[in-house]
Amino acid sequence: MPAVSLGKALDRSHSDAAEIVTATDAGLLFRQHRSWLQSFLARRFGAELAEDLVQEAFSRCARVSGAISNPRALLATLARRAAADQFRRERAPETVGVAEPEGGYLPDQLERVLVQQLVRELPPKVREVYLLVRVVGLTYAEAAERCGISVKRVEARMTEAHKRFAALMRD
């Protein structure tokens, strides 16, 4: 299906109107979808951050070339990516000294490896309880039943795991 200009797409007399638009008229796109995007983002991130994300999403949308078949889906995706970038920037001081690659994956990979190492260093019985509760998602009672121990023993092992993590993180 051929792309139509944004102006024609918003004119209800054009038969292909609701299907494909282009980003040639960013102002019209902004007027048509700003309030929807603002409320969409405010529900997820709060009103203050939503305003910044709306501007960033439309800024990124202006750089999109070609046809846009679903402007709201595109704007929502661009805004969520902008939010992820914002949260990554806010978290950056925690990773001082670690160069973040362009894709932003290194801190998450390092964090995952660190957690895996910490879990491996737990005593086997503590590790089993910790994994059942934190990874599998069992309640303390379910983990106790699965391991054949009391709920108090599960609580004690979880406390031991947290103490060991804290000690290892200090080292």
Protein Blocks (a to p, Z undefined) as FASTA:
>chain_A
ZZddfklmmmmkbmklmmpccfkbmmlmmmmmmmmmmmmmmmmnojklmmmmmmmmmmmm
mmpgcjdfblmlmmmmmmmmmmmmmmmmmmmmmmgoiacdfkopmmmmmmmmmmmmmmmm
pcfklmmmmmmmmmnopafklmmmmnopafklmmmmmmmmmmmmmmmmmZZ
